Amino acid sequence: MIAALLPATAFADDIPTPEEYAEHVGGDAHVVPPGELTLDGRQQICGQRPTVIDSQLDDYGAAYPGFLILNPRLLAKVSTPVKMWIYAHECGHQFRGPDEETADCFAVQRGRRQGWLDENGLEEICAFISPSKGDSMHFSGSHRCEYMRKCFADPAIR
């Protein structure tokens, strides 16, 4: 599914810091400083935002304002392009807000610009997301895939 910006209900009205989040969820959750995360040997950067690694997260990734969250247990089950897209999608929430289609578009355009996403990788992402039925935050996977193909093909992105 790939979660959007999570509500901070467990933290009263305050948005938690990455350290507070990791402490709250416990387990193996820990903070990776900005620029120090690698996925399949590739450095991941989302501005100055850290990433919380949380194997108990109920999705592949999520985002709070100011940091990303990834579930390594689930990420281990998907291909490199899908992992990179998930990270870029959550980063898209940091820069573009909670809209899922906007984060999807941000991710595929970033991948195309940075050279880690080609047409084959986009098809892997579509195969990953197409079975999703959709929910209150997400369109169906097939709808999201169709939109991402348009974003990826946009000739203005170089």
Summary of the structure (lengths in Angstrom):
residues: 158
radius of gyration: 14.9
end to end distance: 27.8
largest distance: 44.9
contacts: 493
relative contact order: 0.14
helix: 45%
strand: 13%
